[in-house]
Amino acid sequence: MGNSQSFDFDDFKQKAMQELYAGKPLMGESGIFTPLLKHFLEATLQGEMSNHLTT
């Protein structure tokens, strides 16, 4: 959870369009949306932990 790397949405969008046209699946372990979902879940968990530890 200590990964404070920012998510480059524009880069993700470009790669996602290329992979979509190449026929890559949307979901799953190697799916197009997996990096976006991973970033979202990590940020959510980090927020929950920060909130929990400060209260």
CHARMM internal coordinates of N, CA and C (Angstrom, degrees):
IC EDIT
DIST 1 N 1 CA 1.4443
DIST 1 CA 1 C 1.5100
ANGL 1 N 1 CA 1 C 112.68
DIST 1 C 2 N 1.3053
ANGL 1 CA 1 C 2 N 119.30
DIHE 1 N 1 CA 1 C 2 N -10.11
DIST 2 N 2 CA 1.4391
ANGL 1 C 2 N 2 CA 122.41
DIHE 1 CA 1 C 2 N 2 CA -177.25
DIST 2 CA 2 C 1.5209
ANGL 2 N 2 CA 2 C 113.00
DIHE 1 C 2 N 2 CA 2 C -77.15
DIST 2 C 3 N 1.3081
ANGL 2 CA 2 C 3 N 117.82
DIHE 2 N 2 CA 2 C 3 N 8.20
DIST 3 N 3 CA 1.4512
ANGL 2 C 3 N 3 CA 121.45
DIHE 2 CA 2 C 3 N 3 CA -178.43
DIST 3 CA 3 C 1.5171
ANGL 3 N 3 CA 3 C 109.70
DIHE 2 C 3 N 3 CA 3 C -79.65
DIST 3 C 4 N 1.3438
ANGL 3 CA 3 C 4 N 116.46
DIHE 3 N 3 CA 3 C 4 N 105.09
DIST 4 N 4 CA 1.4570
ANGL 3 C 4 N 4 CA 120.33
DIHE 3 CA 3 C 4 N 4 CA -178.63
DIST 4 CA 4 C 1.5229
ANGL 4 N 4 CA 4 C 111.15
DIHE 3 C 4 N 4 CA 4 C -99.22
DIST 4 C 5 N 1.3284
ANGL 4 CA 4 C 5 N 116.67
DIHE 4 N 4 CA 4 C 5 N 17.57
DIST 5 N 5 CA 1.4443
ANGL 4 C 5 N 5 CA 121.42
DIHE 4 CA 4 C 5 N 5 CA -179.87
DIST 5 CA 5 C 1.5204
ANGL 5 N 5 CA 5 C 109.23
DIHE 4 C 5 N 5 CA 5 C -65.46
DIST 5 C 6 N 1.3489
ANGL 5 CA 5 C 6 N 116.47
DIHE 5 N 5 CA 5 C 6 N 134.15
DIST 6 N 6 CA 1.4542
ANGL 5 C 6 N 6 CA 119.31
DIHE 5 CA 5 C 6 N 6 CA 179.85
DIST 6 CA 6 C 1.5255
ANGL 6 N 6 CA 6 C 110.21
DIHE 5 C 6 N 6 CA 6 C -77.88
DIST 6 C 7 N 1.2975
ANGL 6 CA 6 C 7 N 115.72
DIHE 6 N 6 CA 6 C 7 N 156.28
DIST 7 N 7 CA 1.4557
ANGL 6 C 7 N 7 CA 122.28
DIHE 6 CA 6 C 7 N 7 CA -178.57
DIST 7 CA 7 C 1.5193
ANGL 7 N 7 CA 7 C 108.33
DIHE 6 C 7 N 7 CA 7 C -97.03
DIST 7 C 8 N 1.3165
ANGL 7 CA 7 C 8 N 117.20
DIHE 7 N 7 CA 7 C 8 N 121.48
DIST 8 N 8 CA 1.4597
ANGL 7 C 8 N 8 CA 122.09
DIHE 7 CA 7 C 8 N 8 CA 179.79
DIST 8 CA 8 C 1.5257
ANGL 8 N 8 CA 8 C 108.49
DIHE 7 C 8 N 8 CA 8 C -88.66
DIST 8 C 9 N 1.3312
ANGL 8 CA 8 C 9 N 115.62
DIHE 8 N 8 CA 8 C 9 N 97.36
DIST 9 N 9 CA 1.4506
ANGL 8 C 9 N 9 CA 120.11
DIHE 8 CA 8 C 9 N 9 CA -174.73
DIST 9 CA 9 C 1.5281
ANGL 9 N 9 CA 9 C 111.65
DIHE 8 C 9 N 9 CA 9 C -66.91
DIST 9 C 10 N 1.3286
ANGL 9 CA 9 C 10 N 117.83
DIHE 9 N 9 CA 9 C 10 N -37.87
DIST 10 N 10 CA 1.4625
ANGL 9 C 10 N 10 CA 120.09
DIHE 9 CA 9 C 10 N 10 CA -179.96
DIST 10 CA 10 C 1.5309
ANGL 10 N 10 CA 10 C 111.30
DIHE 9 C 10 N 10 CA 10 C -63.52
DIST 10 C 11 N 1.3234
ANGL 10 CA 10 C 11 N 116.55
DIHE 10 N 10 CA 10 C 11 N -41.18
DIST 11 N 11 CA 1.4628
ANGL 10 C 11 N 11 CA 121.06
DIHE 10 CA 10 C 11 N 11 CA 176.71
DIST 11 CA 11 C 1.5250
ANGL 11 N 11 CA 11 C 110.15
DIHE 10 C 11 N 11 CA 11 C -63.89
DIST 11 C 12 N 1.3344
ANGL 11 CA 11 C 12 N 116.00
DIHE 11 N 11 CA 11 C 12 N -44.10
DIST 12 N 12 CA 1.4637
ANGL 11 C 12 N 12 CA 120.79
DIHE 11 CA 11 C 12 N 12 CA 177.89
DIST 12 CA 12 C 1.5212
ANGL 12 N 12 CA 12 C 110.56
DIHE 11 C 12 N 12 CA 12 C -59.09
DIST 12 C 13 N 1.3261
ANGL 12 CA 12 C 13 N 116.33
DIHE 12 N 12 CA 12 C 13 N -44.21
DIST 13 N 13 CA 1.4589
ANGL 12 C 13 N 13 CA 120.99
DIHE 12 CA 12 C 13 N 13 CA -177.99
DIST 13 CA 13 C 1.5302
ANGL 13 N 13 CA 13 C 111.01
DIHE 12 C 13 N 13 CA 13 C -61.75
DIST 13 C 14 N 1.3180
ANGL 13 CA 13 C 14 N 117.27
DIHE 13 N 13 CA 13 C 14 N -43.89
DIST 14 N 14 CA 1.4699
ANGL 13 C 14 N 14 CA 120.99
DIHE 13 CA 13 C 14 N 14 CA 178.53
DIST 14 CA 14 C 1.5247
ANGL 14 N 14 CA 14 C 111.16
DIHE 13 C 14 N 14 CA 14 C -61.94
DIST 14 C 15 N 1.3370
ANGL 14 CA 14 C 15 N 116.12
DIHE 14 N 14 CA 14 C 15 N -48.81
DIST 15 N 15 CA 1.4628
ANGL 14 C 15 N 15 CA 120.21
DIHE 14 CA 14 C 15 N 15 CA -179.49
DIST 15 CA 15 C 1.5221
ANGL 15 N 15 CA 15 C 111.46
DIHE 14 C 15 N 15 CA 15 C -64.26
DIST 15 C 16 N 1.3357
ANGL 15 CA 15 C 16 N 116.50
DIHE 15 N 15 CA 15 C 16 N -38.88
DIST 16 N 16 CA 1.4594
ANGL 15 C 16 N 16 CA 120.32
DIHE 15 CA 15 C 16 N 16 CA -179.50
DIST 16 CA 16 C 1.5219
ANGL 16 N 16 CA 16 C 111.01
DIHE 15 C 16 N 16 CA 16 C -63.46
DIST 16 C 17 N 1.3105
ANGL 16 CA 16 C 17 N 118.28
DIHE 16 N 16 CA 16 C 17 N -41.41
DIST 17 N 17 CA 1.4605
ANGL 16 C 17 N 17 CA 120.99
DIHE 16 CA 16 C 17 N 17 CA 179.15
DIST 17 CA 17 C 1.5287
ANGL 17 N 17 CA 17 C 110.76
DIHE 16 C 17 N 17 CA 17 C -65.34
DIST 17 C 18 N 1.3311
ANGL 17 CA 17 C 18 N 116.96
DIHE 17 N 17 CA 17 C 18 N -41.84
DIST 18 N 18 CA 1.4656
ANGL 17 C 18 N 18 CA 120.32
DIHE 17 CA 17 C 18 N 18 CA 178.31
DIST 18 CA 18 C 1.5258
ANGL 18 N 18 CA 18 C 110.43
DIHE 17 C 18 N 18 CA 18 C -62.32
DIST 18 C 19 N 1.3289
ANGL 18 CA 18 C 19 N 116.04
DIHE 18 N 18 CA 18 C 19 N -44.80
DIST 19 N 19 CA 1.4625
ANGL 18 C 19 N 19 CA 120.21
DIHE 18 CA 18 C 19 N 19 CA -178.20
DIST 19 CA 19 C 1.5232
ANGL 19 N 19 CA 19 C 111.51
DIHE 18 C 19 N 19 CA 19 C -69.66
DIST 19 C 20 N 1.3225
ANGL 19 CA 19 C 20 N 116.91
DIHE 19 N 19 CA 19 C 20 N -33.34
DIST 20 N 20 CA 1.4624
ANGL 19 C 20 N 20 CA 120.40
DIHE 19 CA 19 C 20 N 20 CA 177.66
DIST 20 CA 20 C 1.5241
ANGL 20 N 20 CA 20 C 110.42
DIHE 19 C 20 N 20 CA 20 C -64.89
DIST 20 C 21 N 1.3160
ANGL 20 CA 20 C 21 N 116.77
DIHE 20 N 20 CA 20 C 21 N -45.38
DIST 21 N 21 CA 1.4667
ANGL 20 C 21 N 21 CA 120.46
DIHE 20 CA 20 C 21 N 21 CA 178.13
DIST 21 CA 21 C 1.5285
ANGL 21 N 21 CA 21 C 111.65
DIHE 20 C 21 N 21 CA 21 C -66.42
DIST 21 C 22 N 1.3235
ANGL 21 CA 21 C 22 N 116.95
DIHE 21 N 21 CA 21 C 22 N -26.09
DIST 22 N 22 CA 1.4657
ANGL 21 C 22 N 22 CA 120.87
DIHE 21 CA 21 C 22 N 22 CA 178.74
DIST 22 CA 22 C 1.5298
ANGL 22 N 22 CA 22 C 111.98
DIHE 21 C 22 N 22 CA 22 C -81.58
DIST 22 C 23 N 1.3231
ANGL 22 CA 22 C 23 N 117.73
DIHE 22 N 22 CA 22 C 23 N -5.73
DIST 23 N 23 CA 1.4572
ANGL 22 C 23 N 23 CA 121.48
DIHE 22 CA 22 C 23 N 23 CA 176.82
DIST 23 CA 23 C 1.5087
ANGL 23 N 23 CA 23 C 115.09
DIHE 22 C 23 N 23 CA 23 C 90.37
DIST 23 C 24 N 1.3215
ANGL 23 CA 23 C 24 N 117.51
DIHE 23 N 23 CA 23 C 24 N 15.09
DIST 24 N 24 CA 1.4637
ANGL 23 C 24 N 24 CA 121.05
DIHE 23 CA 23 C 24 N 24 CA 179.43
DIST 24 CA 24 C 1.5369
ANGL 24 N 24 CA 24 C 109.24
DIHE 23 C 24 N 24 CA 24 C -70.70
DIST 24 C 25 N 1.3320
ANGL 24 CA 24 C 25 N 117.78
DIHE 24 N 24 CA 24 C 25 N 143.72
DIST 25 N 25 CA 1.4718
ANGL 24 C 25 N 25 CA 119.98
DIHE 24 CA 24 C 25 N 25 CA -179.45
DIST 25 CA 25 C 1.5334
ANGL 25 N 25 CA 25 C 111.86
DIHE 24 C 25 N 25 CA 25 C -67.16
DIST 25 C 26 N 1.3161
ANGL 25 CA 25 C 26 N 115.89
DIHE 25 N 25 CA 25 C 26 N 153.56
DIST 26 N 26 CA 1.4653
ANGL 25 C 26 N 26 CA 120.67
DIHE 25 CA 25 C 26 N 26 CA -179.88
DIST 26 CA 26 C 1.5229
ANGL 26 N 26 CA 26 C 112.35
DIHE 25 C 26 N 26 CA 26 C -74.52
DIST 26 C 27 N 1.3152
ANGL 26 CA 26 C 27 N 116.79
DIHE 26 N 26 CA 26 C 27 N -43.11
DIST 27 N 27 CA 1.4569
ANGL 26 C 27 N 27 CA 121.17
DIHE 26 CA 26 C 27 N 27 CA -176.13
DIST 27 CA 27 C 1.5209
ANGL 27 N 27 CA 27 C 109.72
DIHE 26 C 27 N 27 CA 27 C -117.69
DIST 27 C 28 N 1.3199
ANGL 27 CA 27 C 28 N 115.15
DIHE 27 N 27 CA 27 C 28 N 171.37
DIST 28 N 28 CA 1.4548
ANGL 27 C 28 N 28 CA 120.92
DIHE 27 CA 27 C 28 N 28 CA 179.41
DIST 28 CA 28 C 1.5131
ANGL 28 N 28 CA 28 C 110.50
DIHE 27 C 28 N 28 CA 28 C 110.05
DIST 28 C 29 N 1.3032
ANGL 28 CA 28 C 29 N 115.44
DIHE 28 N 28 CA 28 C 29 N 179.44
DIST 29 N 29 CA 1.4630
ANGL 28 C 29 N 29 CA 121.47
DIHE 28 CA 28 C 29 N 29 CA -174.83
DIST 29 CA 29 C 1.5280
ANGL 29 N 29 CA 29 C 112.66
DIHE 28 C 29 N 29 CA 29 C -58.44
DIST 29 C 30 N 1.3093
ANGL 29 CA 29 C 30 N 117.45
DIHE 29 N 29 CA 29 C 30 N -36.91
DIST 30 N 30 CA 1.4657
ANGL 29 C 30 N 30 CA 120.23
DIHE 29 CA 29 C 30 N 30 CA -179.87
DIST 30 CA 30 C 1.5280
ANGL 30 N 30 CA 30 C 111.09
DIHE 29 C 30 N 30 CA 30 C -115.71
DIST 30 C 31 N 1.3195
ANGL 30 CA 30 C 31 N 116.53
DIHE 30 N 30 CA 30 C 31 N 25.81
DIST 31 N 31 CA 1.4558
ANGL 30 C 31 N 31 CA 121.14
DIHE 30 CA 30 C 31 N 31 CA -177.24
DIST 31 CA 31 C 1.5250
ANGL 31 N 31 CA 31 C 113.61
DIHE 30 C 31 N 31 CA 31 C -74.51
DIST 31 C 32 N 1.3063
ANGL 31 CA 31 C 32 N 114.58
DIHE 31 N 31 CA 31 C 32 N 165.77
DIST 32 N 32 CA 1.4593
ANGL 31 C 32 N 32 CA 121.48
DIHE 31 CA 31 C 32 N 32 CA -178.51
DIST 32 CA 32 C 1.5237
ANGL 32 N 32 CA 32 C 111.79
DIHE 31 C 32 N 32 CA 32 C -63.61
DIST 32 C 33 N 1.3332
ANGL 32 CA 32 C 33 N 117.80
DIHE 32 N 32 CA 32 C 33 N -41.82
DIST 33 N 33 CA 1.4593
ANGL 32 C 33 N 33 CA 120.98
DIHE 32 CA 32 C 33 N 33 CA -175.12
DIST 33 CA 33 C 1.5289
ANGL 33 N 33 CA 33 C 114.17
DIHE 32 C 33 N 33 CA 33 C -86.06
DIST 33 C 34 N 1.3202
ANGL 33 CA 33 C 34 N 117.72
DIHE 33 N 33 CA 33 C 34 N -1.99
DIST 34 N 34 CA 1.4600
ANGL 33 C 34 N 34 CA 121.03
DIHE 33 CA 33 C 34 N 34 CA -177.74
DIST 34 CA 34 C 1.5352
ANGL 34 N 34 CA 34 C 113.19
DIHE 33 C 34 N 34 CA 34 C -59.29
DIST 34 C 35 N 1.3368
ANGL 34 CA 34 C 35 N 120.43
DIHE 34 N 34 CA 34 C 35 N -45.34
DIST 35 N 35 CA 1.4737
ANGL 34 C 35 N 35 CA 119.38
DIHE 34 CA 34 C 35 N 35 CA 178.61
DIST 35 CA 35 C 1.5321
ANGL 35 N 35 CA 35 C 112.80
DIHE 34 C 35 N 35 CA 35 C -62.92
DIST 35 C 36 N 1.3360
ANGL 35 CA 35 C 36 N 116.78
DIHE 35 N 35 CA 35 C 36 N -38.22
DIST 36 N 36 CA 1.4664
ANGL 35 C 36 N 36 CA 120.48
DIHE 35 CA 35 C 36 N 36 CA 179.12
DIST 36 CA 36 C 1.5274
ANGL 36 N 36 CA 36 C 110.55
DIHE 35 C 36 N 36 CA 36 C -66.05
DIST 36 C 37 N 1.3154
ANGL 36 CA 36 C 37 N 116.59
DIHE 36 N 36 CA 36 C 37 N -44.76
DIST 37 N 37 CA 1.4603
ANGL 36 C 37 N 37 CA 121.16
DIHE 36 CA 36 C 37 N 37 CA 178.51
DIST 37 CA 37 C 1.5274
ANGL 37 N 37 CA 37 C 111.01
DIHE 36 C 37 N 37 CA 37 C -63.90
DIST 37 C 38 N 1.3204
ANGL 37 CA 37 C 38 N 116.70
DIHE 37 N 37 CA 37 C 38 N -41.08
DIST 38 N 38 CA 1.4616
ANGL 37 C 38 N 38 CA 121.40
DIHE 37 CA 37 C 38 N 38 CA 178.81
DIST 38 CA 38 C 1.5326
ANGL 38 N 38 CA 38 C 110.48
DIHE 37 C 38 N 38 CA 38 C -60.89
DIST 38 C 39 N 1.3208
ANGL 38 CA 38 C 39 N 116.52
DIHE 38 N 38 CA 38 C 39 N -46.76
DIST 39 N 39 CA 1.4633
ANGL 38 C 39 N 39 CA 120.09
DIHE 38 CA 38 C 39 N 39 CA 179.36
DIST 39 CA 39 C 1.5309
ANGL 39 N 39 CA 39 C 110.86
DIHE 38 C 39 N 39 CA 39 C -61.98
DIST 39 C 40 N 1.3237
ANGL 39 CA 39 C 40 N 116.59
DIHE 39 N 39 CA 39 C 40 N -44.28
DIST 40 N 40 CA 1.4564
ANGL 39 C 40 N 40 CA 121.23
DIHE 39 CA 39 C 40 N 40 CA 179.92
DIST 40 CA 40 C 1.5279
ANGL 40 N 40 CA 40 C 111.57
DIHE 39 C 40 N 40 CA 40 C -60.79
DIST 40 C 41 N 1.3214
ANGL 40 CA 40 C 41 N 116.84
DIHE 40 N 40 CA 40 C 41 N -46.43
DIST 41 N 41 CA 1.4656
ANGL 40 C 41 N 41 CA 120.27
DIHE 40 CA 40 C 41 N 41 CA -178.78
DIST 41 CA 41 C 1.5261
ANGL 41 N 41 CA 41 C 111.58
DIHE 40 C 41 N 41 CA 41 C -66.72
DIST 41 C 42 N 1.3325
ANGL 41 CA 41 C 42 N 117.69
DIHE 41 N 41 CA 41 C 42 N -40.75
DIST 42 N 42 CA 1.4707
ANGL 41 C 42 N 42 CA 120.20
DIHE 41 CA 41 C 42 N 42 CA 178.35
DIST 42 CA 42 C 1.5217
ANGL 42 N 42 CA 42 C 111.53
DIHE 41 C 42 N 42 CA 42 C -64.60
DIST 42 C 43 N 1.3294
ANGL 42 CA 42 C 43 N 117.54
DIHE 42 N 42 CA 42 C 43 N -41.45
DIST 43 N 43 CA 1.4648
ANGL 42 C 43 N 43 CA 120.85
DIHE 42 CA 42 C 43 N 43 CA 178.75
DIST 43 CA 43 C 1.5277
ANGL 43 N 43 CA 43 C 110.68
DIHE 42 C 43 N 43 CA 43 C -65.74
DIST 43 C 44 N 1.3248
ANGL 43 CA 43 C 44 N 116.38
DIHE 43 N 43 CA 43 C 44 N -39.56
DIST 44 N 44 CA 1.4615
ANGL 43 C 44 N 44 CA 120.92
DIHE 43 CA 43 C 44 N 44 CA 178.47
DIST 44 CA 44 C 1.5279
ANGL 44 N 44 CA 44 C 111.04
DIHE 43 C 44 N 44 CA 44 C -64.20
DIST 44 C 45 N 1.3248
ANGL 44 CA 44 C 45 N 116.53
DIHE 44 N 44 CA 44 C 45 N -46.24
DIST 45 N 45 CA 1.4610
ANGL 44 C 45 N 45 CA 120.07
DIHE 44 CA 44 C 45 N 45 CA 179.41
DIST 45 CA 45 C 1.5276
ANGL 45 N 45 CA 45 C 111.54
DIHE 44 C 45 N 45 CA 45 C -64.84
DIST 45 C 46 N 1.3249
ANGL 45 CA 45 C 46 N 117.05
DIHE 45 N 45 CA 45 C 46 N -38.29
DIST 46 N 46 CA 1.4618
ANGL 45 C 46 N 46 CA 120.32
DIHE 45 CA 45 C 46 N 46 CA 177.67
DIST 46 CA 46 C 1.5276
ANGL 46 N 46 CA 46 C 110.25
DIHE 45 C 46 N 46 CA 46 C -63.38
DIST 46 C 47 N 1.3130
ANGL 46 CA 46 C 47 N 117.20
DIHE 46 N 46 CA 46 C 47 N -41.49
DIST 47 N 47 CA 1.4633
ANGL 46 C 47 N 47 CA 120.85
DIHE 46 CA 46 C 47 N 47 CA 177.01
DIST 47 CA 47 C 1.5222
ANGL 47 N 47 CA 47 C 111.65
DIHE 46 C 47 N 47 CA 47 C -63.39
DIST 47 C 48 N 1.3134
ANGL 47 CA 47 C 48 N 116.34
DIHE 47 N 47 CA 47 C 48 N -42.17
DIST 48 N 48 CA 1.4723
ANGL 47 C 48 N 48 CA 120.34
DIHE 47 CA 47 C 48 N 48 CA 178.27
DIST 48 CA 48 C 1.5282
ANGL 48 N 48 CA 48 C 111.21
DIHE 47 C 48 N 48 CA 48 C -62.74
DIST 48 C 49 N 1.3256
ANGL 48 CA 48 C 49 N 116.24
DIHE 48 N 48 CA 48 C 49 N -44.24
DIST 49 N 49 CA 1.4688
ANGL 48 C 49 N 49 CA 119.78
DIHE 48 CA 48 C 49 N 49 CA -179.79
DIST 49 CA 49 C 1.5340
ANGL 49 N 49 CA 49 C 110.80
DIHE 48 C 49 N 49 CA 49 C -66.12
DIST 49 C 50 N 1.3179
ANGL 49 CA 49 C 50 N 117.04
DIHE 49 N 49 CA 49 C 50 N -42.35
DIST 50 N 50 CA 1.4636
ANGL 49 C 50 N 50 CA 120.22
DIHE 49 CA 49 C 50 N 50 CA 178.30
DIST 50 CA 50 C 1.5175
ANGL 50 N 50 CA 50 C 110.71
DIHE 49 C 50 N 50 CA 50 C -60.78
DIST 50 C 51 N 1.3120
ANGL 50 CA 50 C 51 N 116.62
DIHE 50 N 50 CA 50 C 51 N -44.55
DIST 51 N 51 CA 1.4634
ANGL 50 C 51 N 51 CA 121.53
DIHE 50 CA 50 C 51 N 51 CA 179.18
DIST 51 CA 51 C 1.5200
ANGL 51 N 51 CA 51 C 110.61
DIHE 50 C 51 N 51 CA 51 C -64.12
DIST 51 C 52 N 1.3114
ANGL 51 CA 51 C 52 N 116.55
DIHE 51 N 51 CA 51 C 52 N -43.71
DIST 52 N 52 CA 1.4700
ANGL 51 C 52 N 52 CA 121.41
DIHE 51 CA 51 C 52 N 52 CA -178.19
DIST 52 CA 52 C 1.5385
ANGL 52 N 52 CA 52 C 111.17
DIHE 51 C 52 N 52 CA 52 C -64.32
DIST 52 C 53 N 1.3287
ANGL 52 CA 52 C 53 N 116.75
DIHE 52 N 52 CA 52 C 53 N -40.56
DIST 53 N 53 CA 1.4569
ANGL 52 C 53 N 53 CA 120.56
DIHE 52 CA 52 C 53 N 53 CA -176.28
DIST 53 CA 53 C 1.5370
ANGL 53 N 53 CA 53 C 112.88
DIHE 52 C 53 N 53 CA 53 C -77.38
DIST 53 C 54 N 1.3276
ANGL 53 CA 53 C 54 N 117.77
DIHE 53 N 53 CA 53 C 54 N -19.41
DIST 54 N 54 CA 1.4729
ANGL 53 C 54 N 54 CA 119.57
DIHE 53 CA 53 C 54 N 54 CA -179.12
DIST 54 CA 54 C 1.5182
ANGL 54 N 54 CA 54 C 112.28
DIHE 53 C 54 N 54 CA 54 C -96.16
DIST 54 C 55 N 1.3319
ANGL 54 CA 54 C 55 N 118.39
DIHE 54 N 54 CA 54 C 55 N -5.94
DIST 55 N 55 CA 1.4624
ANGL 54 C 55 N 55 CA 119.91
DIHE 54 CA 54 C 55 N 55 CA 179.74
DIST 55 CA 55 C 1.5117
ANGL 55 N 55 CA 55 C 111.46
DIHE 54 C 55 N 55 CA 55 C -105.20
END
COOR INIT
IC SEED 1 N 1 CA 1 C
IC BUILD
